[in-house]
Amino acid sequence: MGKDSAALVWFRRDLRDFDHAALAAALRGHARVHCAFVFDRDLLAHLPKDDRRVDFIYRSLRELERALAAKGGGLIIRHGRAVEEIPRLAAQLGVAAVHANRDHEPYARWRDGEVAARLAADGRRFFDHKDQTIFERDELLTRAGTPFTVFTPYARAWREKLSPEDLAEHECTPRPGQLVRPAAVPPAPTLAEIGFNSTDLRLPAGMSGGARLFADFLTRIGRYHQTRDYPAIRGVSYLSPHLRFGTVSIRRLVAAALERSLAADGQGAAAWLTELIWREFYQMILWQRPDVVEHCYRRECDALVWDDAPHLFSAWCEGRTGYPLVDAAMRQLAQTGWMHNRLRMLTASFLTKNLGLDWRLGEAHFARLLLDVELASNNGGWQWAAGTGCDAQPWFRIFNPVTQSEKFDPQGQFIRRYLPELEGVPDEFIHAPWKMPRPPANYPPPIVDHAAARQRTLVRFGRIKSSSARR
């Protein structure tokens, strides 16, 4: 591109003005740089008016807008179909190129291909950049040149490949006058104007919110490996929504985790780094196998015959299963848009292996409500729990909801926080209140018997195993 050319940086799930690959590339290659975000109707059309994710994005955008203005620029915010708005905006601004950070989800791949084609037809170029992960696509392969299918060797290869260059930050400091905002740009639409409401969002949004949460977590990261499985205490980072929307930099997070993991008390940081690698593993799986969106990763599991029991699914969604920790977790999700990771595994196992329901039902429910939902991690986590996925939990391993409750919420603190009807239940019965001489009248008995459900699951998967063996 010529030194006097203009570019448009298209922000999506990267709502920050620092260590931003697309912004850095545009600033290196162009004299003038515009910035834009599109509330994409194709994505928003089926969301409820009180969707917390849209509110989180909106609040984060307002902060990003102020940050870019402080550097002499601005943020053009539009509401429409991104495949139409970005080419139209590029033409109106007269830019030579559009820069964006890559997104590996199937819709995003289609959208970006469509935008690139429309820009090319108008004599403009589209550049996409790696930003949301350290390694992506096929950057990590086995020695045979094939994608990894097991996490442990993937993680080993990930660590071996990691170099200082992979963690180098992208410089995003503009020259005076380089960031520009056209005077004729209409004001940003309000939440109401795009059809959404302000919500009860509890998590701090934007770059400042991400920085605050990260700073707090660094004071606790040394204990992460000991505290991360207990939902009643502040043991996890709470950074997943910020990773989802890019208000934090993955490079900064990995660099800090790596540095802390090398210290004498680095077990907590090492455990957290492993979780960040799991996220990249699932991103790689989605890139290599986009069919997992509709199908089991283990394709033989598509033959599983799941139960058809809408009343059981409704009870699970509403936190009325009769198993306190499962119900508390589901109510946490409904009330806050977030769920502790240990409880995500428990509730997913319960839906698929206790209730015998299709993992896709649960995946879709989480996708509707989770503030931090990423298709790759949500799909990967559900298929892991169901025993149908890549490097999944064995199909014959079935969480017992009572023993999980006794182990990870021993005093019932988390349970009582979200199930006020059990507030007066003694500790000895809090995990199985139906065993009380007089069980609480306003709390349901278990909707399934765990031992019987376990046997049904073993039979269900045993048929698949037998069928595969005959082939």
N, C-alpha and C positions, 0 to 999 in steps of 0.2 A: 504494500500500500504506500502511496505517496506521503511525504512528510506533511503535506498540507491537507490531507484527507480527514474526513469525519467518520466517527463510528458510533454505534449504539450498543450499550451494554444492557442485556436483557436479564434482569434479576428474576429468579424463580425460587428455588429452595436454598438460597445463599444470601440471606438478608443481613449483610454486614458490609462495611466499607474498608475492611482490612484483610490482608492475606486472602485475597479473592482473585483466583486465576484469570477469570474473564476480564475483570476490571484492570488487572495489571497488564494483560496482553494488549488491551485497547489503549491504555496510557502509553505503552512502549511504541505502538505502531501508528498512532494517529495524533494529529494536531489538536483536534477537538473531539470531546467525548460526551455523549449524551447518555443518560441512564433512564431506564423504564422498567415498570412492573405492570403486568396485566392480570386482573382478576378474571380468570379464564372461565367463561360461561360453560364450556364443555366439562369442566371439573366441578363447578359449583351447582349445576342444575339440579342435582338430586340430594343436596345437603339440606338439613333442617335450618330454619331461620336463626336458631340459637346455637349454631355449631361453634364450639370453642376454638377450633382451629382457625376459622376465618377471623375471629376476634384476635387471636394470637398474632396472626399474620398482619392484621390491620395495625395493631399497636406497634409491632416491630417495624412496619413500614414507616410509621410516623417518626420513629427514632432515626431510621436510616435516612429519611428525607432531610431531617435536621442536620445530620452528620455530613451529608453531601453538600448541603447549603453552606455549612461552615467552611467547606473547601472551595467554595465558589461556584458550585454546580447546583443540581436539583434532581428530583426524581419525578418523572412523568408517570402518573398512575392512571390506567385505563380499565374499563370494564367492558368485556366483549369476548369474542372468540380469539384466542391467541394466534391461531393460524391466519387470521385476517388482520388483526390489529398490529402485529409486529411488522409485516411487510408494508402495510399502509403507513405506519409511523416512520419506517425507514425511508420511504419515498418522500414523505412530507418534510423530513429533516435533511434529506439529500445526503445521507451517509453512504459510504462506500462498502461498509461491512457491519454485520451484527455479530457480537461476541456473547456467548452464553456458556455456562458450566453444564457439563453433561449430567443427564438423568437417565438411569437404566431401566426405568419402568416401561412396560410395553406402550402405554399411551404416550408417554413422553418421547419415546423413540419414533413413533408415528408422527407426532406433532412436529418434532424438530426436522424430520425428513420433509414434511409438507412445507414448513417455513423455508427451509433451505431451497427447495425447488421453486417456490414463488419468488424468493429473492433473486435466484439465478436467472429466472425469466425476465427480471427487471434490471439485470446487469449488476447485481450486488452479490456479495459473498457472505457466507455463514461460517463462523468458526466456533467449534465447541472445544471445551477444555476440561481436563481432569481436575476435580476440586473436592468432591464430597467424600472421597476415600483416598487412602494412601496408594493402594494398588487396585486396579480395576480390570474388567473384561478378562482378557487372557494373559495378563502380565505375569501371573503365577500359574505355572503348569507343572505337572509331574515330570519326572525324567523321561518318561515315554512321550511327552508332549501332549498329554491329555488333561482335561480338567480334573481337579481334586474332587473326590466324592466323600472323603473322610476329613473331619476337622483337624485332628491332631497333626497329621503330616502337613496339612495346609498351613497351620499355625507355625509349625517349625520352619517351613519354607518362607513364610512371611517374615519371620524374625531374621532368618539368614539373609534375605534379600535387602532388608531395610538398611538404608545408608543415610548419612547426614543430608545428602541432596534431596532425599524423599521428604524430609521434614523442613527444608528451607522454605521460608515464608515468601509469598509473592508481594513485591513492593507496590503499594497503591497510593503513593504520594504524587499528586498531580503537579505539573508546572503551573505557575500563575496564569489563569485564564484558560487552562486546558479543559477543565470540567465546565460545561455550559448548560444553560437552561433557556430555551426559547421563551421570549416574552409573551407569546400568544398562547401558551399552553393553558388549557382550562384547569381549574382547581381540581384537586383529587376528589373523587366521589366519597361520600360518607358511607358508613356501614349500612345505613338505612337505604341509601340510594342504590346499593348493589343487592338489596333484599335481605339483609341480615341484621341481627340485634346485638347489642353489647351483652356480654355474658358474665357469669359469676367466676370468671377465670381466676384461679388462685395462684398460678405460677407466674413469676415475673417474666415479662416478655422482652424482646429486643436484645441488642448487644449488651446493654447494661445489665439486664436480667441474667443473661448467660454468664457474664463475667462475675457477677455477684455469687451465683450458685457454684461456679467453678472454684472461686476463692474459698468459699465455705467448705467445699468438698476436700480441697487440698489440706485443710486442717484435720480431716477425718480419714484420709485415704489410707493411712497406715493400718487402720483397723478394718478396712473394707472386707477382707477375706473372712473376718470373724463376725461381722454385723450385717452383711448384705442379705442374708436369708430371713431376717426377722422383721416383719412388716410393722411392728409396733414401735420400732426405734428408727432414728434417722441414720440409716446405714448406707444408703445408695447415693448416687450423685444427683439425681433428678435432672440430668442434662439431656435426656433423650429427646424431648421436644426441641431443644435448641440445636441438637445435631440434625434433627429432621428438617428444620427450617433454616439451618445454616447461619444462625446468629452467633455461633462459636466456630472456631477453626479446628478441623480434625487434626491438622498438623500440630497446633499448639497443645491439644489434648494428649496426643500420642507422645510428643516430646516430653511433656511433664510427667506422664505415666512412666515412660522409659527411664527418665532421670531418677524418679523416686524409687523405681523397682530395683535400681542398682545399689541403693542404700542398705545399711545393715538391717533395717526394719522394713524392707521393701516388699514383703509378701502381699500386702494389701494392694499396692500399686501394680504389682505383677498380675494379680487376679483381675484387676480392672482393665488392664491392657488386654488380657485375654478376651474380655467381653467386647472390647472395641474390635478385636480381630474377628470374633464371631459375626459381628455386623458386616464386616467386609466379606466374610465367607458367604453369607446369605446373598449379598449383592452380586457376588460372582456367580452363584447358582442361578439367580434370576436372569442374569445376562446369558449364561450358557443354556439354560433350560426355561425359556419363557412359558413353556407349556405347563409349568407347575402352577400357574395362576388358576387353571381349570382342572388339572389332573394331579394325581399323586406322583411324587417324584419316582417312587417305585411303582412303575406302571401296572404291575400285577395286582397292586392294591386297589386299582380302579374297579376290580371285580368284587370288592367287599360289599356286602349287603347290610346297609345301615338301617336302624329302626326308623319308623315313621311315627313320631310321637310329639306332635306340636305342643301338647300340654306340658310335657317334660321340658321342652325347649323354653317355653314361656316361664316356667318355674325357675329354670337356670338363669335366664336373662334378668328376672326380677328379684333374684336372691331369696327364693322360697323353696330351696331343696331340702331343708331340714338338717343340713350339715353346716354348722355355724361358720367355719372359716371360709368355705366356698361362698356362702351367702354374703358374708362381710366383704369379701373381695369383689363380688358382683355389684354390691351397693357402692363400694368405693369407686368403681368404674363409672356407674351411673351418676354419682354425685359430683365427681371431680374430673372425669375424663382421663384418669390415670389409674394404673394398677401396678402394684409391686411385682417385680419379675418372678419371685418365687410363687406368687399367687397366680400369675399368668400360666405357669406350668401346671399348677394344681387344678385350676378351673378348666383348663383345656383337657387335661387327663380325665377329669370328672365327666365332662360332656361326652367325650368319645368312648371312654372305657367303662364308665359307670352307667351312663345313660344310653350308650350305644348309638349316638347321633353323629351324623356326618361332620367332619372337621370343618367343612366349608361353611356350615351354618355359624359356627363359632368364630371363624376367621372374619366373616362378613359382619358379625355383631361387633367384634373388636374394631374393625375398620370404620364402623359408623361412629364409635364413641371415643376411641383413643386419641388423645391430643398428639401423641408422638408416633402415630401409626406410619410405618414404612412398609410398603408392600412386601419387600424382600424379607425383612425380619418377621413381619406378622405371618406371612405364609410359611416361612422356614420354621418359626416357633410352633405353629399349629401342627405342621406335618411332623415335626420332631416329637411332639407330645402324643400325636395319634399313632405313631409308629409307621407312618407311610412315607416319610421324607428321607432326605439325604443325611446319612449318619444319625439317624433318628434314635430316640429311646426305644429299646427293644419292645416289641408288641406285647410281650408277656410281662413287662414291668408295669404295674398298675398302682398308682398312688392310692394309699388308704387315706381317705380324707380325715379320719379321726386321728390316726397316728401322726399325720402331717401337722395337724392342728396342735397336738400335744407337744410336738418337737419345736415348732417355729413360732407358736404364740402360747407358751406354757401357762401364763397367768390369764390368758384371754383378754389382754389389753386391747388388741386390735379388734377382736370380735365385739367387745362391748362398745367400742367407738362407733361402729357402724350398725350394730344390732341393739338398739336401746331396749328392746323387749327382753333381752337377756341380761340386763344390767344387774338384776338381783340374783342371778343364778350362781351358786357357790362354785369355786374353782374346780372342785372335783367333778362337776357335771357340765362345765362350760363347753366342753368339746363334744359331749353327747347328751344334751338335755333330756332326750327321751328316756334316759335311764333313771331320771328322778322319780321318787315315789309319786309326786304330783307334777308332771311336766308343765311348763308354761302354756297357758291356754291360747296365747296369742302368737305362738311360734309353731310351725308345722312339724310333724314327725318326718323322718326321712322318706323321700319319695321312692327310693330304691334301697334294697339291701346290698351292701357292698360285696359281701361274699358271693351272693348269687349273681350279681352283675359281673363280678370278676370271672366267674365260670362261663358266662355267656360270651364275654370278650375272648377268652381263650379258645372257645369253640369257633367264633367268628373268624379269627385270624388263623386258627388251625386249618380251616378249610382252604384258605389261600395257600398256606404252606404245603398242604397235601397236593393241591392242584398243581403248584409249581414243581413239586417233586416228580409228579407223573409226567410232566412235559420234559 
